[in-house]
């Protein structure tokens, strides 16, 4: 029994250290970019959307003053760098012959996105164009690029990541294809990509995981815990939809520090809470705030409006799946430790204190860097 208690104590201490090691946590970068590729005669034209933070990691010199924020002037003066670091890292060939890349435009988007327009001029018309995105080598592991091949009225989506980085763009059609020609697989590819991203986002988001950890630590019945988690889920689903559908969303400069404060609050509350059955009254408004944080991750890449409904539903389902996975691991562990003398209150206070400290530091960092 003592050895089991030591193992559990070590696990709790490790969790506390992980939370502290995550300081400072960045805001909700999602590791996603999009590209729409269209054949125009002997050329391929593309519209690419990246999160600004990822562009800054690809080409640090773009952020000339090193303040962590890109301005229109900085982006305009960095066209040569963006061409070499992004456009030229997308190799386009036609029947083995290389095509010549050109960066035609670059602009900042709303939220945290950067939009690049590019063109690759090839030797001839009428042949397929083969694209290889070696730029994926320079992005974070797990980054996904949703490549859309547009041919007349027909579209086809490919999700590129890791070693899967090639896509073929069909040559320009003489006449637009009928709407019925759109492949049914396109929607499925997008759905699966955003679902996986939702899971990754919650399981790799230290701040959201810290919030969930703090929620399950307080002594409560399974029914009360279910009510708390349901309130949080319903709330963040509402604001996620509001923000992505452009109904209304506050600035990330408000949302990100507010998320950090919610984490600190729940960690501190664990020192004093006696009855967790009514805690849903707190988790519902906090869920509204976290939903805007989830939305920021999607909005930063500037999804085409036609792709928003699929992305919204599948990403949210992925978030819920990831949340269930986290709860499926945490709840049995916490329940098994409830009868241990060292766990309540000592273990609860150690981890709750780590959560509160992490939330407080994230709040300061996000206010200062915002």
C-alpha positions as CSV (number, residue, x, y, z in Angstrom):
1,X,0.0,0.0,0.0
2,X,2.8,2.4,0.8
3,X,4.5,1.7,-2.5
4,X,1.2,2.5,-4.3
5,X,0.9,5.7,-2.3
6,X,4.4,6.7,-3.3
7,X,3.7,6.0,-7.0
8,X,0.5,8.1,-6.8
9,X,2.4,10.9,-5.0
10,X,5.1,10.9,-7.6
11,X,2.4,11.1,-10.3
12,X,0.8,14.1,-8.6
13,X,4.1,15.8,-8.2
14,X,5.0,15.1,-11.9
15,X,1.7,16.7,-12.9
16,X,2.4,19.8,-10.9
17,X,5.9,20.1,-12.4
18,X,4.5,19.7,-15.9
19,X,2.1,22.5,-15.3
20,X,4.8,24.7,-14.0
21,X,7.2,23.8,-16.8
22,X,4.5,24.9,-19.3
23,X,5.1,28.5,-18.2
24,X,4.8,30.7,-20.2
25,X,2.2,29.1,-22.4
26,X,1.6,30.6,-25.8
27,X,-1.9,31.4,-27.0
28,X,-3.8,29.0,-29.1
29,X,-1.7,28.3,-32.2
30,X,-3.4,25.4,-34.0
31,X,-0.7,24.3,-36.4
32,X,-2.9,24.6,-39.5
33,X,-2.6,26.4,-42.8
34,X,-4.7,26.4,-46.0
35,X,-4.0,26.7,-49.7
36,X,-6.3,27.0,-52.7
37,X,-4.5,26.0,-55.9
38,X,-6.0,26.7,-59.3
39,X,-4.6,26.0,-62.8
40,X,-4.7,29.0,-65.1
41,X,-3.4,28.1,-68.6
42,X,0.3,27.2,-68.1
43,X,0.4,28.6,-64.6
44,X,-0.8,27.6,-61.1
45,X,-2.1,30.4,-58.9
46,X,-2.5,30.0,-55.2
47,X,-3.9,31.7,-52.1
48,X,-2.2,30.7,-48.9
49,X,-3.2,31.4,-45.4
50,X,-0.9,31.0,-42.4
51,X,-1.0,32.0,-38.7
52,X,1.3,35.0,-38.3
53,X,3.2,33.3,-35.5
54,X,4.1,30.5,-37.8
55,X,5.3,32.8,-40.5
56,X,7.4,34.6,-38.0
57,X,9.0,31.2,-37.0
58,X,9.6,30.4,-40.7
59,X,11.2,33.8,-41.4
60,X,12.2,35.6,-38.1
61,X,13.5,38.6,-40.0
62,X,9.9,39.5,-41.0
63,X,9.3,40.8,-37.4
64,X,11.9,43.5,-37.9
65,X,11.6,45.1,-34.4
66,X,11.3,41.7,-32.6
67,X,8.2,42.8,-30.7
68,X,6.2,39.6,-31.5
69,X,3.7,41.4,-33.7
70,X,3.7,41.8,-37.5
71,X,2.7,45.1,-39.0
72,X,1.7,45.9,-42.7
73,X,4.9,47.8,-43.1
74,X,7.0,44.9,-41.9
75,X,5.2,42.4,-44.1
76,X,5.5,44.7,-47.2
77,X,9.2,45.1,-46.7
78,X,9.7,41.3,-46.3
79,X,8.3,40.2,-49.6
80,X,11.7,38.8,-50.7
81,X,12.1,36.8,-47.5
82,X,8.5,35.5,-47.7
83,X,9.1,34.4,-51.3
84,X,12.2,32.4,-50.4
85,X,10.9,31.0,-47.1
86,X,7.4,30.1,-48.2
87,X,6.6,30.3,-51.9
88,X,9.9,28.8,-53.1
89,X,9.5,26.0,-50.6
90,X,6.5,24.9,-52.6
91,X,8.0,23.1,-55.6
92,X,5.8,22.9,-58.7
93,X,6.7,20.8,-61.6
94,X,5.0,19.8,-64.9
95,X,6.1,16.5,-66.5
96,X,9.3,16.8,-64.5
97,X,10.0,20.4,-65.6
98,X,10.3,23.0,-62.8
99,X,8.0,26.0,-62.7
100,X,9.0,29.5,-61.8
101,X,7.6,30.9,-58.6
102,X,6.4,34.5,-58.0
103,X,4.9,36.1,-54.9
104,X,2.2,38.3,-56.2
105,X,0.7,39.7,-53.0
106,X,0.9,39.5,-49.2
107,X,-1.4,41.0,-46.6
108,X,-2.4,40.7,-43.0
109,X,-5.8,39.2,-42.3
110,X,-8.2,39.8,-39.4
111,X,-7.3,38.1,-36.1
112,X,-3.8,36.6,-36.5
113,X,-3.6,35.4,-40.1
114,X,-1.3,36.2,-43.0
115,X,-2.5,35.8,-46.6
116,X,0.0,35.2,-49.5
117,X,-0.9,35.1,-53.2
118,X,1.5,33.3,-55.5
119,X,1.9,32.1,-59.0
120,X,4.1,29.4,-60.6
121,X,4.7,29.7,-64.4
122,X,5.2,26.4,-66.2
123,X,6.4,25.4,-69.7
124,X,3.1,24.3,-71.2
125,X,-0.6,24.1,-70.9
126,X,-2.9,21.0,-70.6
127,X,-0.7,18.9,-68.3
128,X,-1.3,18.3,-64.6
129,X,0.8,20.2,-62.1
130,X,2.7,18.3,-59.3
131,X,3.2,20.2,-56.1
132,X,5.5,19.3,-53.2
133,X,5.3,21.4,-50.0
134,X,8.8,21.1,-48.5
135,X,7.8,24.1,-46.4
136,X,6.2,21.6,-44.1
137,X,9.7,20.6,-43.0
138,X,10.1,24.1,-41.5
139,X,6.9,24.1,-39.6
140,X,6.0,22.6,-36.2
141,X,5.7,18.8,-36.1
142,X,2.0,17.9,-36.6
143,X,1.3,21.0,-38.7
144,X,-1.4,20.3,-41.3
145,X,-2.0,22.0,-44.6
146,X,-5.4,21.7,-46.2
147,X,-4.7,21.9,-50.0
148,X,-7.7,22.6,-52.2
149,X,-7.3,21.8,-55.9
150,X,-9.9,23.9,-57.8
151,X,-10.7,22.9,-61.4
152,X,-13.7,24.8,-62.8
153,X,-16.6,24.0,-60.4
154,X,-14.9,20.9,-59.1
155,X,-12.8,21.0,-55.9
156,X,-10.8,18.3,-54.2
157,X,-9.2,18.6,-50.7
158,X,-6.0,17.0,-49.5
159,X,-4.7,17.1,-45.9
160,X,-0.9,17.3,-46.1
161,X,1.3,16.7,-43.1
162,X,4.6,14.9,-42.2
163,X,5.8,12.9,-45.1
164,X,2.5,13.3,-47.0
165,X,3.3,16.6,-48.8
166,X,2.4,16.1,-52.4
167,X,-0.7,17.1,-54.3
168,X,-1.6,17.2,-58.0
169,X,-3.5,20.1,-59.5
170,X,-5.6,19.3,-62.6
171,X,-5.1,21.4,-65.7
172,X,-7.5,24.1,-66.6
173,X,-10.8,22.9,-68.1
174,X,-12.1,24.3,-71.3
175,X,-15.6,24.4,-69.8
176,X,-16.5,24.5,-66.1
177,X,-17.6,21.2,-64.6
178,X,-21.1,20.9,-63.4
179,X,-21.7,21.3,-59.6
180,X,-22.6,17.5,-59.5
181,X,-19.0,16.8,-60.4
182,X,-17.7,18.0,-57.0
183,X,-16.1,15.0,-55.3
184,X,-17.9,13.9,-52.1
185,X,-14.5,13.1,-50.6
186,X,-13.6,16.8,-50.3
187,X,-15.9,17.5,-47.4
188,X,-14.8,14.3,-45.7
189,X,-11.2,15.2,-45.9
190,X,-11.9,18.6,-44.3
191,X,-14.0,17.1,-41.6
192,X,-11.4,14.6,-40.6
193,X,-8.6,17.2,-40.6
194,X,-10.5,19.6,-38.3
195,X,-11.7,16.8,-36.0
196,X,-8.1,15.6,-35.5
197,X,-7.0,19.2,-34.9
198,X,-9.7,19.7,-32.3
199,X,-8.4,16.6,-30.4
200,X,-4.8,17.8,-30.7
201,X,-5.7,21.3,-29.6
202,X,-7.3,20.3,-26.3
203,X,-4.7,17.6,-25.5
204,X,-1.7,19.8,-26.3
205,X,-3.2,23.0,-24.8
206,X,-1.6,23.3,-21.4
207,X,-4.0,26.0,-20.2
208,X,-7.2,24.1,-21.1
209,X,-5.8,20.9,-19.6
210,X,-4.9,22.8,-16.4
211,X,-8.4,24.0,-16.2
212,X,-9.8,20.5,-16.5
213,X,-7.4,19.2,-13.9
214,X,-8.5,21.8,-11.4
215,X,-12.1,21.0,-12.0
216,X,-11.8,17.3,-11.2
217,X,-9.7,17.8,-8.1
218,X,-12.5,19.2,-6.0
219,X,-14.5,16.6,-4.1
220,X,-17.8,16.1,-6.0
221,X,-20.1,13.3,-7.0
222,X,-19.9,12.0,-10.6
223,X,-23.3,13.6,-11.2
224,X,-22.0,17.0,-10.1
225,X,-18.8,16.6,-12.2
226,X,-20.9,15.7,-15.2
227,X,-23.0,18.8,-14.7
228,X,-19.9,21.0,-14.4
229,X,-18.3,19.5,-17.6
230,X,-21.6,19.8,-19.5
231,X,-22.0,23.5,-18.6
232,X,-18.4,24.1,-19.7
233,X,-19.0,22.2,-23.0
234,X,-22.3,24.0,-23.8
235,X,-20.8,27.4,-23.1
236,X,-17.7,27.1,-25.2
237,X,-19.7,25.6,-28.1
238,X,-21.9,28.7,-28.1
239,X,-19.0,31.2,-28.2
240,X,-17.0,29.1,-30.6
241,X,-19.9,29.2,-33.1
242,X,-20.5,33.0,-32.5
243,X,-16.9,33.9,-33.2
244,X,-16.3,31.6,-36.2
245,X,-19.6,32.7,-37.8
246,X,-18.6,36.3,-37.2
247,X,-21.6,37.1,-35.0
248,X,-19.4,38.7,-32.3
249,X,-16.0,38.0,-30.7
250,X,-13.9,40.1,-28.3
251,X,-10.2,40.8,-29.0
252,X,-7.7,38.0,-28.2
253,X,-5.9,40.5,-26.1
254,X,-8.9,40.3,-23.7
255,X,-9.7,36.6,-24.2
256,X,-6.3,35.1,-23.6
257,X,-5.6,36.8,-20.3
258,X,-9.2,36.0,-19.2
259,X,-8.6,32.3,-19.9
260,X,-5.5,32.5,-17.7
261,X,-7.5,34.2,-14.9
262,X,-10.2,31.5,-15.1
263,X,-7.5,28.9,-14.5
264,X,-5.9,30.7,-11.6
265,X,-9.4,31.3,-10.1
266,X,-10.4,27.6,-10.2
267,X,-7.0,26.6,-8.7
268,X,-7.4,29.0,-5.8
269,X,-11.0,28.0,-5.3
270,X,-10.0,24.4,-4.7
271,X,-8.5,25.6,-1.4
272,X,-11.8,26.8,-0.1
273,X,-14.7,25.0,-2.0
274,X,-16.9,22.9,0.3
275,X,-19.7,22.1,-2.1
276,X,-18.8,21.5,-5.7
277,X,-22.4,20.7,-6.8
278,X,-23.1,24.3,-7.8
279,X,-19.8,24.8,-9.5
280,X,-21.4,24.8,-12.9
281,X,-22.4,28.4,-12.2
282,X,-18.8,29.3,-12.5
283,X,-17.7,26.9,-15.3
284,X,-20.5,28.1,-17.6
285,X,-19.2,31.7,-17.9
286,X,-15.6,30.4,-18.0
287,X,-16.6,28.1,-20.8
288,X,-17.9,31.1,-22.8
289,X,-14.4,32.6,-22.5
290,X,-12.6,29.4,-23.4
291,X,-14.8,29.1,-26.5
292,X,-13.6,32.4,-27.8
293,X,-10.1,31.0,-27.3
294,X,-10.9,27.9,-29.4
295,X,-12.3,30.2,-32.1
296,X,-9.2,32.3,-32.3
297,X,-7.3,29.1,-33.3
298,X,-9.6,28.7,-36.3
299,X,-10.0,32.3,-37.3
300,X,-6.3,33.0,-37.5
301,X,-6.0,31.1,-40.8
302,X,-8.9,32.9,-42.5
303,X,-11.0,29.9,-43.6
304,X,-13.1,30.4,-46.7
305,X,-16.8,31.0,-45.8
306,X,-17.9,27.8,-47.5
307,X,-15.5,25.8,-45.3
308,X,-16.6,27.3,-42.0
309,X,-19.6,25.1,-41.2
310,X,-17.6,21.8,-41.6
311,X,-14.6,23.2,-39.8
312,X,-16.8,24.5,-36.9
313,X,-18.7,21.3,-36.3
314,X,-15.7,18.9,-36.8
315,X,-13.3,21.0,-34.8
316,X,-15.8,21.3,-31.9
317,X,-16.4,17.6,-31.9
318,X,-12.7,17.0,-31.8
319,X,-12.3,19.3,-28.8
320,X,-15.1,17.4,-27.0
321,X,-13.4,14.0,-27.9
322,X,-10.1,15.3,-26.6
323,X,-11.8,16.6,-23.4
324,X,-13.4,13.2,-22.9
325,X,-10.0,11.5,-23.3
326,X,-8.5,13.8,-20.7
327,X,-11.4,13.2,-18.3
328,X,-11.3,9.4,-18.9
329,X,-7.7,9.5,-17.6
330,X,-8.0,12.0,-14.8
331,X,-11.3,11.0,-13.2
332,X,-10.4,7.4,-12.4
333,X,-7.0,8.5,-11.0
334,X,-8.6,11.2,-8.8
335,X,-11.4,8.8,-7.6
336,X,-8.8,6.1,-6.7
337,X,-6.8,8.7,-4.6
338,X,-9.8,10.1,-2.7
339,X,-9.4,7.6,0.2
340,X,-5.7,8.3,0.6
341,X,-5.0,10.5,3.6
342,X,-2.1,12.3,1.9
343,X,-4.2,13.2,-1.1
344,X,-6.9,15.3,0.7
345,X,-6.0,17.9,1.4
346,X,-2.2,17.8,0.8
347,X,-2.2,16.4,-2.8
348,X,-5.1,18.5,-3.9
349,X,-3.5,21.6,-2.6
350,X,-0.1,20.9,-4.3
351,X,-1.7,20.4,-7.7
352,X,-4.2,23.2,-7.2
353,X,-1.4,25.6,-6.2
354,X,0.5,24.6,-9.3
355,X,-2.5,25.3,-11.5
356,X,-3.2,28.6,-9.8
357,X,0.5,29.7,-10.1
358,X,0.5,28.7,-13.8
359,X,-2.7,30.6,-14.5
360,X,-1.3,33.7,-12.7
361,X,1.9,33.6,-14.7
362,X,0.1,33.0,-18.0
363,X,-2.1,36.0,-17.2
364,X,0.9,38.3,-16.6
365,X,2.7,37.0,-19.7
366,X,-0.3,37.5,-22.0
367,X,-1.1,41.0,-20.7
368,X,2.5,42.1,-21.2
369,X,2.9,40.4,-24.6
370,X,-0.6,41.4,-25.8
